Amino acid sequence: MQKLFPPDYPPVDSRTNTPIPSDSLRAPVQARFNHIFTVMLLLISISLIILMTGADLALEHLIFNPNHQWPGQGKPPWSTLYTVGPLPGLILGGTALVCGVLGTFISCLKKFRKPAVFLVLLLIVGPGLITNVILKDHVGRPRPQELKTFGGEYQFVQFWTPGPGKKNSSFPSGHASIAFYMMAPWFIFRKKSRTIALFSLNTGLLFGFLVGAARIMQGAHFLSDIVWAGGLVYIVAEVLSWYCLDDFNISFLNPTFSRTYPAVDARQHTCSGRELSEPALTCKYPVTRQIP
């Protein structure tokens, strides 16, 4: 029996049994990158507004009082937010780690393993590695309380300029980044439960800016430090969701499309289906031409 798997058959959506245009196969990939581009454009736009208005320094001047004190140092609710701020994120990440480990042994928890891996990796890579190790230890932006204007020893520098500050510098805010981490469930539930997803996103953003406001009141960060802390966590979460969550079925690096090609019996001119090992898309076209 001679069989044929025609290479020119386009992939077909198995739900509607209709051909999928080649352009639409790239649509999810393009949509993902467009989303990240939009977030980056928003961050750059906000940064330009802060730069043109001088909001970073202007806000610190409004907060700093003539007695050379920062109103958020040692005073509630700002001191409470500073102390409590990292705890929800650490609890969420720790719970995810426990669920991920237990999901290896307990069958009822297996379905939570991928979201758990996503949450743990986001905590490590976002607020951990990128914010507190790569950027804060190498950008060197002096904190507001370290500026000469407010009784310190350094001049003000923008966040994109290497500064003279020491490790654990101002940009970006570590406390704000782990507070913004609380919007992580948005990426898990956005295609499953819009209500839970939006609640998580809004809660994470609100909590992040509240903790960021506390850090500004303490003279520890500028407004741009807070904005970029949230933006970086969001971008890292978006990229990690491509790999850790099952909402991105086509690899953006090396797409492979699932197909089920019909095999042709040259003697009887009948078709039999032979499935290949790809789950997402299927091709189910009858073949009528005879094989010599």
C-alpha positions, 0 to 999 in steps of 0.5 A: 500500500502506497501512501501520500502526505501532501505537503501543500495542504494548509492546516485546518482548525479542528473545531470548524474544519476550515482552512486557517490562513497563513497570516492568522497563524502568526496573529497570536505571536504578533498580538503578544509582541504588540502588547509588550510594545504597547506597555513599553510605549506607555512606560516611555510616554509616562517617563517623558511626561515626568521628564518634561514636567520635572515631576521627580524632583517637584514631588520630592520638594513638595514632600520634604519639609523645612525641618529636613525631615521626610514625613514618611519615616517612622510614621504610619501609615507609610511605615506600616506599608513599608514593613508589610508591603513585601509580605503578600507577595512573599506569601503568594510566591511561597504558597505557589512553591508549596503547591508546585512541589506537592503537585508532583505527588498529589494528583488533585494538585497537579493542575496547579503546577503550571500556574505555581511555576509561573508565580515562583519564576515571576517572583524570582526573575521580576522583583528578584533578579531584574529589579534587586540584582541587575538594576538596583546594584548597577544603575547607581541612581541616588535616592532622594534623601541622598541628594544635596538638595535634601542634605545628601552628597549627590546630584540628581540624575535621571534613571537612564543615566549611570549614577554615582550611587552605591549598590541598592540604589534608587532605580527601580523600587524593590518594595514597589516591585514585589507589591506590583507582583500581586497582579500576577493572577491577572495573567493566570485568569485573564482567559478563564475568569475576567472578573477575577483577572481584573480584580487581581490586576487592579488590586496589584496596581493599587497596592503597588502604587500605595507601597510606592507612595510610602517609599516616596514619602520616606525619601527613598524613591522617585516617581519614575522608580515606582512607575518602572518597577510596575512596568518591568514586573508586568513585562516579565510576567507577560513573557513568562506567561507564554511559556508557563501558562497554556494560553500560547499554543504556537511557539514564537521562536520556531512555530510547528503546526499540528496536522492530520494528513490523509493517507491515500491508498493507490489501489482503492483511491480511498483515504485513511487518516493518519495523525501526526504528533501535534495537538493544536491544528489538524488537516483533514482533506480528502485526497482524490488523485491517484498515486502512480 
